[in-house]
Amino acid sequence: MTDTGLKGIEAVLAIARRGSFRAAALDLAMSTTALSHVIGRLEAGLGVRLFNRTTRSVALTDAGREFVARVAPALAEIRAAMETVRSRRETPSGTLRINASVQAGRAVAPMVLAFLRRYPDMQVDLVTEGRLVDIVAEGFDLGIRPADLVPRDMIALPLGQAQRHALVAAPKWLAVHPAPASPADLDPVHCIRVRLPNGALLRWPLEKDGEQAPFEAAGRLTVDEAAIARAAVLDGAGIGLFHEADVAEDIAAGRMTRLLEDWTPERSGFSLYYPGRRNPSAGFVAFLAMVRLEARSGIPERAIPASSPGQHAV
């Protein structure tokens, strides 16, 4: 197979996966014009159109769907063969692609930076997003999510420490509203609602001594980003629920007051997960070794603080 043919197949799969030429071009690190030329040459060589496309949309033709169904497994085998050869190198090199939630990405970032310092020939593509993706189908080597969200067919390793939520309000809000002594004292209309990546509204997972008291906020503000929720709480808009690490500095500085702390116990931490591999690359093996060493040492990581705006609220 010529290099042009292989690039064409990779281009078709990228467009089919992302649903647009622009997004696929970004994934492949090429211009949309160059990508269009690659597809055009492939279609000309095959003598059949693989995509129906307009200025607003792109979709596989029937021939395109059949093509993708048959070449995707073949390309996976080609990549596996190339990976096997690369894995024989003594020095880890190449790119490690990791998909994580925003919070998990912040937690693993120090380890990623240490990994890059140790192995100068390695690159890491760390993608953070709220939705839980199929890491195999979307071309990732590793995933990082809360332990209870790891798919059952994956191999999982514990990563980092247990997580906690924090229920908080600003002193200006507490100056005119009584602090709740129990979940029963929470007024739903004064609690900021959180929308999850799947569109559902979060039920606050309050629990004490095994007694669960899931709570449904019903405030006038609904958010899906921690930075917006934090700004709202600081402005006195009401009570918010956050990952503890996201508001630890605000609590320490007195900008927020923690509420019902005994109703937010520790929960399972993050897990790094991956499918079983017969011939893992040297870089993949090296990163897993670092994760295992971290787990054995028991030394807490220093996570990246939640200071950027594009972050999910939970």
GUFIZA-569840 format. One record per residue: x, y, z of N, C-alpha, C, O in turn; residue number from 1. Coordinates in pm, whole numbers. Layout:
N
NODE     npx     npy     npz    capx    capy    capz     cpx     cpy     cpz     opx     opy     opz  num
NODE       X       Y       Z       X       Y       Z       X       Y       Z       X       Y       Z  NUM
...
//
This chain:
314
NODE     npx     npy     npz    capx    capy    capz     cpx     cpy     cpz     opx     opy     opz  num
NODE      86    -120       0       0       0       0      88     123       0     183     131      78    1
NODE      58     220     -86     138     342     -92     108     429      28       6     414      94    2
NODE     201     522      56     180     613     168      56     698     145     -19     727     239    3
NODE      35     739      19     -84     818     -14    -211     740      16    -307     795      70    4
NODE    -212     609     -19    -329     528       8    -357     515     156    -472     521     198    5
NODE    -252     497     237    -269     486     381    -321     617     439    -409     617     525    6
NODE    -266     729     392    -315     858     440    -462     879     403    -540     934     481    7
NODE    -498     833     283    -636     846     241    -730     768     331    -836     818     368    8
NODE    -692     646     367    -775     564     456    -786     630     593    -895     637     650    9
NODE    -674     679     646    -677     747     775    -766     871     769    -836     903     865   10
NODE    -762     942     655    -844    1061     639    -993    1026     637   -1074    1093     702   11
NODE   -1030     920     565   -1170     877     559   -1220     841     699   -1330     882     738   12
NODE   -1142     766     774   -1185     724     908   -1196     843    1002   -1286     848    1086   13
NODE   -1105     940     988   -1110    1059    1074   -1236    1140    1046   -1302    1187    1139   14
NODE   -1270    1158     918   -1390    1235     883   -1516    1160     929   -1609    1221     981   15
NODE   -1517    1029     910   -1633     950     953   -1650     957    1105   -1762     961    1155   16
NODE   -1538     960    1178   -1543     963    1323   -1587    1100    1375   -1669    1107    1467   17
NODE   -1534    1208    1316   -1561    1343    1367   -1681    1410    1301   -1737    1504    1357   18
NODE   -1722    1362    1183   -1839    1418    1118   -1818    1549    1047   -1914    1613    1005   19
NODE   -1692    1592    1031   -1664    1716     958   -1521    1715     909   -1433    1655     971   20
NODE   -1497    1782     796   -1362    1793     742   -1275    1877     835   -1158    1845     857   21
NODE   -1331    1986     891   -1252    2075     975   -1199    2002    1099   -1080    2011    1131   22
NODE   -1288    1930    1169   -1245    1859    1290   -1146    1749    1257   -1048    1728    1329   23
NODE   -1170    1677    1146   -1078    1570    1105    -941    1627    1069    -838    1568    1102   24
NODE    -939    1743    1002    -812    1805     965    -731    1843    1088    -609    1828    1089   25
NODE    -799    1891    1192    -730    1924    1317    -669    1799    1379    -555    1801    1426   26
NODE    -745    1689    1379    -693    1562    1433    -571    1514    1357    -478    1460    1417   27
NODE    -570    1535    1226    -462    1485    1141    -351    1586    1121    -254    1560    1049   28
NODE    -364    1703    1185    -262    1809    1176    -236    1850    1031    -121    1859     988   29
NODE    -343    1873     957    -330    1919     819    -441    2019     790    -537    2030     866   30
NODE    -428    2092     680    -531    2190     644    -653    2119     585    -642    2007     535   31
NODE    -768    2185     590    -888    2127     531    -872    2114     379    -927    2022     318   32
NODE    -797    2206     319    -773    2197     174    -693    2073     140    -726    2000      47   33
NODE    -585    2050     217    -503    1931     194    -583    1804     216    -569    1707     142   34
NODE    -668    1805     321    -751    1688     349    -848    1663     234    -869    1548     195   35
NODE    -907    1768     181   -1000    1754      69    -930    1694     -53    -987    1612    -125   36
NODE    -805    1737     -76    -729    1682    -189    -701    1533    -169    -711    1454    -264   37
NODE    -667    1493     -46    -640    1352     -17    -764    1268     -46    -756    1163    -110   38
NODE    -880    1316       3   -1005    1242     -21   -1037    1239    -170   -1081    1136    -222   39
NODE   -1015    1351    -239   -1043    1356    -382    -960    1257    -460   -1011    1190    -550   40
NODE    -830    1246    -425    -743    1151    -494    -786    1007    -467    -785     923    -557   41
NODE    -825     980    -343    -869     844    -309    -997     810    -383   -1009     700    -438   42
NODE   -1094     902    -384   -1220     876    -453   -1198     858    -603   -1262     775    -667   43
NODE   -1106     938    -659   -1075     924    -802   -1014     788    -831   -1045     726    -932   44
NODE    -926     742    -742    -864     612    -762    -962     498    -749    -952     397    -819   45
NODE   -1059     514    -658   -1159     409    -639   -1270     416    -743   -1337     317    -771   46
NODE   -1288     533    -799   -1395     551    -896   -1533     558    -834   -1632     528    -900   47
NODE   -1539     597    -708   -1668     605    -639   -1659     713    -533   -1553     734    -474   48
NODE   -1771     781    -508   -1775     886    -407   -1798     822    -269   -1887     738    -252   49
NODE   -1716     862    -172   -1728     809     -37   -1810     899      55   -1867     852     154   50
NODE   -1817    1029      23   -1889    1124     107   -1986    1207      22   -1955    1246     -90   51
NODE   -2102    1234      79   -2190    1338      28   -2162    1462     113   -2176    1456     235   52
NODE   -2125    1574      51   -2089    1690     130   -2145    1818      69   -2150    1836     -53   53
NODE   -2185    1907     161   -2230    2040     125   -2146    2138     206   -2055    2098     278   54
NODE   -2177    2265     195   -2103    2365     274   -2132    2354     422   -2057    2408     504   55
NODE   -2242    2283     458   -2281    2275     599   -2266    2136     660   -2262    2124     783   56
NODE   -2259    2033     580   -2258    1899     638   -2182    1801     551   -2156    1827     434   57
NODE   -2146    1688     611   -2078    1580     539   -2130    1448     594   -2147    1433     715   58
NODE   -2154    1351     504   -2206    1220     545   -2153    1113     451   -2132    1139     333   59
NODE   -2132     995     504   -2086     883     423   -2194     840     324   -2313     840     358   60
NODE   -2153     804     204   -2244     739     109   -2255     593     149   -2186     548     240   61
NODE   -2342     518      81   -2351     375     108   -2217     307      84   -2173     222     162   62
NODE   -2150     346     -27   -2019     290     -56   -1919     329      51   -1832     250      89   63
NODE   -1931     453     101   -1840     499     206   -1857     421     334   -1759     387     400   64
NODE   -1983     392     370   -2006     314     492   -1948     174     480   -1890     123     576   65
NODE   -1963     112     365   -1907     -21     344   -1755     -16     348   -1690    -105     404   66
NODE   -1699      88     289   -1554     105     288   -1500     117     430   -1403      49     466   67
NODE   -1562     203     512   -1518     224     650   -1529      95     731   -1439      61     807   68
NODE   -1641      22     713   -1662    -102     788   -1554    -205     760   -1518    -284     848   69
NODE   -1501    -206     637   -1403    -308     600   -1260    -264     624   -1175    -347     658   70
NODE   -1230    -134     607   -1090     -93     620   -1052     -60     764    -934     -68     800   71
NODE   -1151     -22     850   -1116      14     987   -1044     -99    1060    -940     -73    1122   72
NODE   -1095    -225    1056   -1020    -333    1123    -883    -356    1059    -786    -384    1129   73
NODE    -875    -343     926    -747    -365     859    -646    -259     901    -529    -291     924   74
NODE    -689    -134     910    -598     -28     951    -555     -47    1096    -441     -18    1132   75
NODE    -647     -97    1179    -610    -125    1319    -499    -229    1325    -408    -219    1408   76
NODE    -506    -330    1237    -399    -431    1233    -268    -372    1184    -161    -406    1236   77
NODE    -275    -283    1086    -153    -216    1037     -90    -134    1149      31    -139    1170   78
NODE    -173     -58    1221    -120      22    1331     -60     -66    1440      44     -33    1497   79
NODE    -127    -180    1468     -75    -271    1569      61    -326    1527     151    -340    1610   80
NODE      75    -358    1397     202    -409    1347     312    -303    1360     424    -334    1401   81
NODE     279    -179    1326     377     -71    1338     413     -47    1484     529     -21    1517   82
NODE     312     -55    1572     336     -36    1714     427    -145    1770     512    -120    1855   83
NODE     406    -268    1721     490    -379    1765     636    -354    1732     725    -379    1813   84
NODE     660    -304    1612     798    -276    1570     856    -164    1655     970    -172    1701   85
NODE     776     -58    1676     827      55    1755     857      13    1898     951      65    1960   86
NODE     778     -80    1951     796    -120    2090     928    -189    2115     969    -205    2230   87
NODE     998    -233    2008    1127    -298    2024    1237    -199    2058    1346    -238    2100   88
NODE    1208     -71    2038    1308      29    2072    1327      34    2222    1231      21    2298   89
NODE    1451      54    2266    1478      59    2409    1432     191    2470    1393     194    2587   90
NODE    1436     299    2394    1399     430    2445    1256     463    2407    1224     464    2289   91
NODE    1168     489    2504    1030     524    2472    1023     646    2380    1090     747    2404   92
NODE     942     637    2278     925     749    2186     786     741    2126     716     641    2140   93
NODE     746     848    2058     614     851    1996     514     929    2080     553    1006    2168   94
NODE     386     910    2053     279     986    2118     189     895    2200     147     789    2154   95
NODE     161     937    2321      67     868    2409     -58     954    2419     -51    1069    2464   96
NODE    -173     900    2377    -298     975    2378    -382     933    2500    -411     815    2519   97
NODE    -420    1032    2580    -493    1006    2704    -622    1087    2703    -620    1207    2673   98
NODE    -734    1023    2735    -863    1091    2747    -904    1092    2894    -902     987    2959   99
NODE    -941    1208    2946    -973    1218    3088   -1083    1321    3110   -1106    1407    3026  100
NODE   -1151    1310    3224   -1239    1418    3265   -1151    1537    3302   -1030    1523    3321  101
NODE   -1212    1655    3312   -1134    1775    3344   -1064    1760    3478    -945    1790    3491  102
NODE   -1138    1715    3578   -1080    1699    3712    -968    1596    3710    -864    1617    3771  103
NODE    -990    1484    3640    -886    1382    3631    -765    1433    3556    -651    1399    3591  104
NODE    -787    1515    3454    -676    1572    3379    -588    1659    3466    -466    1654    3456  105
NODE    -651    1739    3552    -572    1821    3644    -492    1734    3741    -378    1766    3774  106
NODE    -553    1623    3786    -485    1536    3881    -364    1466    3820    -262    1448    3886  107
NODE    -376    1426    3693    -268    1349    3630    -162    1439    3567     -55    1390    3531  108
NODE    -191    1568    3552     -99    1658    3483      43    1657    3542     139    1653    3465  109
NODE      61    1660    3675     198    1656    3728     273    1530    3687     392    1535    3659  110
NODE     203    1416    3683     267    1291    3643     304    1295    3494     410    1245    3455  111
NODE     218    1354    3412     248    1366    3270     372    1451    3249     458    1416    3168  112
NODE     382    1562    3322     498    1649    3308     626    1578    3352     731    1594    3290  113
NODE     618    1500    3460     734    1424    3504     773    1319    3401     892    1294    3379  114
NODE     674    1258    3338     698    1158    3234     770    1220    3115     864    1161    3061  115
NODE     727    1338    3073     790    1405    2959     933    1448    2991    1020    1446    2904  116
NODE     957    1486    3115    1095    1522    3154    1185    1399    3150    1302    1408    3111  117
NODE    1131    1287    3190    1212    1165    3195    1238    1107    3057    1344    1050    3032  118
NODE    1140    1122    2966    1152    1062    2833    1137    1171    2727    1026    1197    2680  119
NODE    1246    1235    2689    1241    1349    2596    1192    1315    2456    1156    1405    2381  120
NODE    1191    1188    2418    1142    1150    2285     992    1121    2283     936    1087    2179  121
NODE     927    1134    2399     783    1107    2407     702    1235    2393     748    1344    2429  122
NODE     582    1220    2341     483    1326    2338     355    1273    2402     324    1154    2391  123
NODE     281    1361    2469     154    1322    2530      45    1415    2479      58    1537    2484  124
NODE     -63    1355    2429    -182    1429    2386    -290    1402    2490    -356    1298    2487  125
NODE    -309    1498    2582    -405    1482    2691    -532    1559    2656    -531    1681    2650  126
NODE    -641    1486    2634    -769    1545    2595    -864    1534    2715    -891    1425    2764  127
NODE    -915    1649    2761   -1009    1648    2873   -1148    1686    2822   -1164    1781    2746  128
NODE   -1247    1609    2864   -1385    1634    2826   -1478    1566    2923   -1440    1470    2991  129
NODE   -1601    1614    2930   -1696    1560    3025   -1754    1426    2984   -1777    1340    3069  130
NODE   -1777    1407    2853   -1842    1284    2810   -1749    1164    2825   -1627    1176    2811  131
NODE   -1807    1051    2854   -1732     927    2867   -1722     863    2729   -1823     820    2674  132
NODE   -1601     856    2674   -1584     810    2537   -1535     666    2533   -1484     614    2633  133
NODE   -1550     603    2417   -1491     472    2390   -1347     498    2347   -1324     540    2234  134
NODE   -1252     476    2437   -1114     515    2407   -1056     435    2291    -969     485    2220  135
NODE   -1101     313    2271   -1051     232    2161   -1102     287    2028   -1025     307    1934  136
NODE   -1233     312    2020   -1293     362    1896   -1240     499    1859   -1231     531    1740  137
NODE   -1205     581    1958   -1162     717    1929   -1010     734    1931    -960     846    1931  138
NODE    -938     623    1934    -794     628    1913    -711     670    2031    -601     722    2013  139
NODE    -760     649    2153    -681     683    2272    -612     559    2327    -662     447    2314  140
NODE    -496     581    2387    -423     470    2451    -474     443    2591    -479     328    2635  141
NODE    -513     550    2662    -550     538    2802    -669     629    2832    -690     730    2763  142
NODE    -745     593    2933    -853     678    2982    -837     697    3132    -778     613    3200  143
NODE    -889     809    3184    -886     835    3328   -1022     888    3369   -1066     992    3320  144
NODE   -1087     818    3458   -1220     855    3505   -1235     808    3651   -1153     730    3698  145
NODE   -1338     855    3722   -1366     798    3855   -1379     647    3845   -1428     594    3746  146
NODE   -1334     578    3948   -1328     432    3944   -1461     368    3907   -1464     265    3839  147
NODE   -1573     428    3953   -1703     365    3927   -1753     388    3784   -1858     335    3746  148
NODE   -1679     466    3704   -1719     489    3565   -1632     414    3465   -1655     423    3344  149
NODE   -1534     340    3513   -1446     266    3422   -1522     150    3358   -1584      72    3430  150
NODE   -1520     138    3226   -1589      26    3161   -1540    -108    3213   -1422    -124    3245  151
NODE   -1630    -204    3221   -1598    -333    3282   -1496    -414    3203   -1427    -499    3260  152
NODE   -1486    -388    3072   -1394    -469    2991   -1254    -410    2984   -1173    -452    2901  153
NODE   -1223    -312    3069   -1092    -248    3069   -1008    -293    3188   -1061    -333    3292  154
NODE    -877    -286    3171    -784    -306    3282    -767    -172    3352    -740     -72    3286  155
NODE    -783    -168    3484    -780     -41    3557    -672     -41    3664    -645    -142    3728  156
NODE    -611      76    3683    -512      98    3789    -555     219    3871    -595     320    3813  157
NODE    -548     212    4003    -584     328    4085    -486     442    4059    -367     420    4039  158
NODE    -539     564    4061    -457     681    4032    -492     791    4131    -606     837    4136  159
NODE    -396     833    4208    -420     944    4299    -500     904    4421    -517     786    4452  160
NODE    -547    1006    4489    -614     986    4618    -766     987    4603    -820    1020    4497  161
NODE    -833     948    4711    -979     952    4713   -1026    1096    4692    -955    1191    4726  162
NODE   -1146    1112    4638   -1200    1243    4608   -1313    1278    4705   -1379    1190    4761  163
NODE   -1334    1410    4723   -1446    1456    4804   -1515    1571    4734   -1454    1643    4655  164
NODE   -1643    1589    4764   -1714    1708    4724   -1710    1808    4840   -1680    1772    4954  165
NODE   -1739    1933    4808   -1750    2036    4911   -1874    2120    4880   -1894    2168    4769  166
NODE   -1957    2137    4983   -2076    2221    4973   -2039    2356    5033   -1996    2362    5148  167
NODE   -2054    2465    4957   -2003    2594    5002   -2100    2708    4971   -2186    2698    4884  168
NODE   -2083    2816    5046   -2155    2940    5021   -2063    3055    5059   -1969    3037    5137  169
NODE   -2090    3173    5006   -2009    3291    5036   -2057    3353    5167   -2175    3343    5202  170
NODE   -1967    3418    5240   -2008    3485    5365   -2121    3585    5344   -2205    3602    5432  171
NODE   -2126    3653    5227   -2232    3751    5202   -2369    3683    5193   -2470    3741    5231  172
NODE   -2372    3558    5141   -2498    3485    5136   -2538    3440    5277   -2655    3449    5315  173
NODE   -2440    3392    5353   -2468    3345    5489   -2505    3459    5582   -2563    3435    5689  174
NODE   -2473    3583    5544   -2509    3697    5628   -2660    3721    5631   -2712    3783    5723  175
NODE   -2730    3671    5528   -2875    3692    5521   -2954    3562    5519   -3077    3564    5517  176
NODE   -2883    3447    5520   -2951    3317    5521   -2888    3230    5629   -2767    3234    5646  177
NODE   -2967    3153    5701   -2910    3064    5804   -2833    2949    5741   -2872    2895    5637  178
NODE   -2722    2911    5805   -2644    2797    5757   -2719    2668    5786   -2765    2650    5899  179
NODE   -2733    2579    5690   -2805    2454    5715   -2729    2364    5812   -2606    2353    5806  180
NODE   -2803    2301    5901   -2742    2208    5997   -2751    2064    5948   -2682    1976    5999  181
NODE   -2838    2038    5849   -2854    1905    5792   -2909    1921    5651   -2955    2030    5615  182
NODE   -2907    1816    5570   -2963    1827    5435   -3109    1872    5435   -3154    1936    5339  183
NODE   -3183    1840    5540   -3323    1880    5548   -3339    2031    5555   -3445    2084    5523  184
NODE   -3231    2102    5596   -3238    2248    5607   -3205    2318    5475   -3219    2439    5464  185
NODE   -3160    2243    5375   -3126    2303    5247   -3253    2346    5173   -3346    2267    5157  186
NODE   -3255    2470    5129   -3367    2518    5048   -3330    2499    4901   -3236    2564    4854  187
NODE   -3398    2414    4828   -3360    2385    4690   -3347    2508    4602   -3263    2510    4511  188
NODE   -3429    2612    4628   -3426    2729    4539   -3302    2814    4560   -3274    2902    4479  189
NODE   -3228    2789    4668   -3105    2863    4693   -2981    2781    4655   -2868    2819    4689  190
NODE   -3001    2671    4585   -2890    2583    4550   -2870    2581    4398   -2965    2558    4322  191
NODE   -2747    2604    4355   -2715    2612    4213   -2718    2473    4151   -2657    2379    4203  192
NODE   -2789    2460    4041   -2803    2330    3975   -2684    2305    3882   -2629    2397    3823  193
NODE   -2648    2178    3871   -2535    2136    3786   -2587    2041    3678   -2652    1941    3707  194
NODE   -2557    2075    3554   -2597    1988    3443   -2478    1899    3405   -2368    1949    3381  195
NODE   -2501    1769    3399   -2396    1673    3365   -2375    1667    3214   -2460    1715    3139  196
NODE   -2262    1610    3170   -2235    1602    3025   -2343    1531    2945   -2360    1559    2826  197
NODE   -2417    1438    3008   -2522    1368    2934   -2655    1444    2934   -2756    1395    2884  198
NODE   -2654    1564    2990   -2774    1647    2991   -2858    1636    3117   -2945    1719    3140  199
NODE   -2832    1535    3199   -2910    1518    3323   -2863    1617    3428   -2751    1667    3422  200
NODE   -2952    1646    3523   -2918    1734    3635   -2864    1650    3750   -2919    1546    3785  201
NODE   -2755    1697    3809   -2691    1623    3917   -2774    1624    4044   -2822    1729    4089  202
NODE   -2792    1506    4102   -2848    1496    4237   -2729    1497    4333   -2642    1410    4325  203
NODE   -2725    1593    4423   -2611    1606    4513   -2597    1479    4597   -2691    1442    4667  204
NODE   -2482    1411    4592   -2464    1283    4661   -2426    1302    4808   -2312    1273    4847  205
NODE   -2518    1349    4889   -2491    1370    5030   -2507    1238    5106   -2598    1159    5080  206
NODE   -2417    1217    5202   -2419    1091    5276   -2346    1109    5409   -2246    1181    5417  207
NODE   -2398    1044    5514   -2334    1050    5645   -2355     919    5718   -2469     874    5735  208
NODE   -2246     857    5761   -2252     731    5837   -2340     627    5768   -2417     557    5833  209
NODE   -2328     619    5636   -2405     521    5561   -2545     565    5524   -2612     499    5444  210
NODE   -2591     676    5582   -2724     728    5548   -2713     819    5426   -2645     921    5431  211
NODE   -2778     783    5319   -2773     861    5196   -2889     959    5190   -3002     925    5223  212
NODE   -2858    1081    5147   -2961    1184    5137   -2942    1260    5006   -2907    1378    5008  213
NODE   -2965    1194    4892   -2949    1263    4763   -3041    1384    4756   -3158    1377    4793  214
NODE   -2987    1495    4706   -3058    1622    4710   -3067    1682    4570   -2969    1680    4495  215
NODE   -3183    1733    4535   -3203    1794    4404   -3210    1945    4418   -3307    1999    4471  216
NODE   -3106    2013    4368   -3106    2159    4369   -3211    2209    4271   -3241    2144    4171  217
NODE   -3267    2326    4301   -3371    2382    4214   -3356    2533    4200   -3454    2606    4180  218
NODE   -3231    2580    4210   -3206    2723    4198   -3233    2776    4059   -3252    2699    3964  219
NODE   -3235    2909    4046   -3265    2971    3918   -3149    2960    3820   -3167    2979    3700  220
NODE   -3028    2929    3869   -2910    2918    3783   -2872    2772    3765   -2858    2698    3863  221
NODE   -2856    2730    3640   -2807    2596    3607   -2679    2612    3527   -2677    2687    3430  222
NODE   -2572    2541    3565   -2442    2554    3499   -2383    2417    3470   -2423    2317    3529  223
NODE   -2285    2416    3379   -2209    2293    3355   -2060    2319    3359   -1981    2237    3314  224
NODE   -2020    2435    3413   -1878    2468    3425   -1849    2515    3566   -1921    2598    3622  225
NODE   -1741    2462    3625   -1707    2493    3762   -1673    2640    3781   -1706    2698    3884  226
NODE   -1609    2703    3681   -1570    2843    3694   -1691    2934    3706   -1690    3030    3783  227
NODE   -1797    2903    3629   -1918    2985    3636   -1987    2964    3771   -2030    3060    3835  228
NODE   -1997    2839    3814   -2059    2811    3943   -1982    2879    4056   -2042    2934    4148  229
NODE   -1850    2875    4048   -1767    2938    4151   -1793    3089    4156   -1809    3146    4263  230
NODE   -1796    3153    4037   -1822    3297    4033   -1958    3330    4091   -1974    3431    4159  231
NODE   -2056    3245    4065   -2191    3268    4117   -2195    3258    4269   -2257    3340    4336  232
NODE   -2128    3158    4322   -2125    3142    4467   -2054    3261    4532   -2102    3315    4631  233
NODE   -1941    3302    4476   -1868    3417    4531   -1951    3545    4525   -1934    3635    4607  234
NODE   -2040    3551    4427   -2127    3668    4413   -2247    3663    4508   -2327    3757    4513  235
NODE   -2259    3554    4582   -2370    3542    4676   -2497    3487    4617   -2605    3508    4672  236
NODE   -2486    3415    4504   -2606    3363    4437   -2666    3244    4507   -2781    3209    4481  237
NODE   -2592    3180    4595   -2647    3064    4665   -2541    2963    4701   -2422    2994    4706  238
NODE   -2585    2841    4728   -2498    2732    4770   -2458    2651    4646   -2541    2626    4558  239
NODE   -2332    2610    4641   -2285    2531    4529   -2213    2406    4575   -2159    2400    4686  240
NODE   -2213    2305    4488   -2142    2180    4514   -2026    2170    4416   -2044    2185    4295  241
NODE   -1906    2144    4469   -1785    2139    4388   -1699    2020    4429   -1718    1961    4535  242
NODE   -1602    1986    4342   -1494    1901    4388   -1414    1981    4490   -1388    2099    4469  243
NODE   -1375    1917    4597   -1307    1986    4707   -1185    2063    4658   -1161    2176    4701  244
NODE   -1106    2002    4568    -984    2067    4522   -1012    2197    4448    -928    2287    4447  245
NODE   -1132    2208    4385   -1163    2327    4306   -1186    2452    4391   -1170    2564    4342  246
NODE   -1224    2434    4517   -1257    2549    4601   -1175    2552    4730   -1205    2630    4820  247
NODE   -1073    2468    4739    -993    2460    4863    -929    2595    4896    -926    2636    5012  248
NODE    -878    2665    4794    -813    2794    4819    -914    2898    4863    -884    2982    4948  249
NODE   -1035    2895    4805   -1139    2990    4845   -1180    2967    4990   -1203    3062    5064  250
NODE   -1190    2840    5030   -1226    2809    5168   -1116    2856    5263   -1144    2916    5367  251
NODE    -991    2828    5226    -879    2866    5312    -869    3018    5327    -832    3068    5433  252
NODE    -902    3090    5220    -892    3236    5223   -1014    3304    5284   -1016    3425    5302  253
NODE   -1117    3226    5316   -1237    3283    5376   -1336    3339    5276   -1435    3400    5315  254
NODE   -1310    3319    5146   -1404    3367    5045   -1527    3279    5036   -1632    3322    4988  255
NODE   -1515    3155    5084   -1627    3062    5090   -1627    2994    5225   -1522    2977    5289  256
NODE   -1746    2954    5268   -1760    2880    5394   -1813    2741    5360   -1910    2726    5285  257
NODE   -1749    2641    5417   -1792    2504    5390   -1913    2469    5476   -1921    2505    5594  258
NODE   -2008    2399    5414   -2132    2361    5481   -2147    2208    5482   -2102    2140    5389  259
NODE   -2209    2156    5586   -2241    2013    5596   -2122    1924    5557   -2137    1829    5481  260
NODE   -2005    1957    5610   -1884    1884    5573   -1894    1735    5606   -1839    1652    5535  261
NODE   -1965    1702    5714   -1977    1562    5752   -2074    1485    5662   -2090    1364    5677  262
NODE   -2138    1555    5567   -2226    1488    5470   -2159    1470    5334   -2224    1432    5237  263
NODE   -2029    1498    5327   -1955    1479    5200   -1834    1390    5226   -1721    1439    5228  264
NODE   -1855    1260    5245   -1744    1168    5275   -1657    1143    5153   -1691    1181    5041  265
NODE   -1544    1080    5176   -1454    1043    5066   -1520     941    4975   -1596     855    5018  266
NODE   -1489     955    4847   -1539     860    4747   -1422     804    4669   -1309     850    4683  267
NODE   -1449     703    4588   -1342     640    4511   -1268     745    4428   -1329     836    4373  268
NODE   -1136     729    4420   -1055     820    4341   -1060     784    4193   -1145     706    4150  269
NODE    -969     842    4117    -964     815    3974    -889     685    3946    -805     641    4024  270
NODE    -924     627    3833    -852     508    3784    -806     535    3642    -877     596    3562  271
NODE    -687     488    3611    -637     489    3474    -672     354    3414    -650     251    3478  272
NODE    -727     353    3293    -771     226    3235    -732     216    3089    -709     316    3021  273
NODE    -726      91    3042    -682      65    2903    -725     -75    2865    -749    -159    2952  274
NODE    -734    -102    2736    -767    -238    2692    -643    -326    2703    -531    -276    2705  275
NODE    -662    -457    2709    -548    -548    2711    -467    -535    2584    -523    -526    2475  276
NODE    -335    -535    2596    -248    -521    2479    -146    -633    2479     -83    -662    2581  277
NODE    -129    -694    2362     -28    -799    2350     111    -742    2330     210    -798    2378  278
NODE     119    -631    2258     249    -572    2227     248    -422    2256     248    -341    2164  279
NODE     248    -384    2383     244    -242    2415     374    -172    2377     481    -233    2377  280
NODE     362     -43    2345     481      33    2310     566      59    2434     518      48    2547  281
NODE     692      94    2411     781     122    2523     731     242    2602     741     243    2725  282
NODE     676     343    2534     623     459    2604     503     424    2690     489     473    2802  283
NODE     416     340    2637     298     295    2711     341     221    2838     289     248    2946  284
NODE     436     130    2823     485      52    2938     549     144    3041     530     125    3161  285
NODE     625     243    2995     694     334    3086     594     418    3166     614     443    3285  286
NODE     486     462    3101     388     544    3172     314     460    3276     290     508    3387  287
NODE     279     336    3242     211     250    3339     303     222    3458     257     216    3572  288
NODE     432     206    3431     526     182    3541     529     301    3636     538     284    3758  289
NODE     521     422    3580     520     541    3665     392     546    3749     397     584    3866  290
NODE     279     509    3690     152     508    3763     158     406    3878     116     435    3990  291
NODE     210     289    3849     219     185    3954     312     229    4067     284     203    4184  292
NODE     422     295    4032     515     344    4134     448     448    4221     465     448    4343  293
NODE     371     536    4160     298     639    4234     199     574    4330     185     617    4445  294
NODE     129     470    4282      30     403    4366      96     335    4486      42     337    4596  295
NODE     215     275    4463     285     207    4574     342     306    4674     345     279    4794  296
NODE     386     421    4626     449     518    4715     349     582    4809     381     618    4922  297
NODE     224     594    4759     121     655    4843     139     803    4864      74     861    4951  298
NODE     226     867    4785     251    1011    4799     145    1087    4720     135    1066    4599  299
NODE      67    1172    4783     -37    1244    4710      22    1333    4601     129    1391    4617  300
NODE     -49    1342    4491      -7    1430    4383     -53    1572    4413    -149    1593    4486  301
NODE      16    1667    4356     -30    1806    4363    -100    1836    4232     -36    1851    4128  302
NODE    -231    1844    4238    -309    1863    4116    -299    2006    4066    -269    2098    4143  303
NODE    -324    2024    3937    -329    2156    3878    -455    2226    3929    -563    2167    3920  304
NODE    -446    2350    3982    -565    2417    4034    -666    2448    3925    -631    2463    3808  305
NODE    -791    2457    3966    -901    2481    3871    -915    2631    3848    -998    2696    3911  306
NODE    -833    2686    3758    -835    2830    3737    -884    2869    3599    -913    2986    3576  307
NODE    -894    2773    3504    -937    2806    3369   -1087    2794    3357   -1147    2716    3431  308
NODE   -1152    2870    3265   -1297    2875    3260   -1365    2754    3200   -1480    2728    3235  309
NODE   -1301    2679    3113   -1371    2572    3043   -1372    2441    3116   -1313    2344    3070  310
NODE   -1439    2434    3232   -1436    2315    3314   -1575    2277    3357   -1656    2363    3392  311
NODE   -1604    2148    3355   -1735    2100    3401   -1744    2116    3551   -1644    2111    3622  312
NODE   -1865    2135    3597   -1885    2168    3738   -1855    2052    3828   -1817    2075    3943  313
NODE   -1870    1928    3784   -1842    1814    3872   -1758    1715    3798   -1723    1611    3854  314
//
